[in-house]
Amino acid sequence: MPCSACNSQNLRKFGSEIAIHVEERINDLTKPHVFVFPKITICMDCGHMHAQLNESDLPALLQEKAKRQGI
């Protein structure tokens, strides 16, 4: 599958570690974040990145979002 931004075939897959801040406001970035470990695909020509979370990462995100919303 080619790059969705530039149509290049020069794509590479990597493992990654991303900290997701559940809060949407910039002043809330000091609150705890959720670490996820998606596989990412990066176009080596234009730098466009595609990430797909593992199913096992989704519950942690949902749980943290619910906690912040008081659910």
LINLIN-V49559 format. One record per backbone hydrogen bond with DSSP energy under -1.0 kcal/mol. CO is the residue of the C=O (numbers start at 1). NH is the residue of the N-H. Records with the same first field share a line. If there is no record, write none. Layout:
BEGIN
CO->NH  NH
END
This chain:
BEGIN
3->7
8->3
9->11
10->44
12->42
14->40
18->36
20->34
25->28
26->29
28->31
34->20
36->18
39->52
40->14
41->50
42->12
43->47
48->43
50->41
52->39
54->57
57->61
58->62
59->63
60->64
61->65
62->66
63->67
64->68
65->69
66->71
END
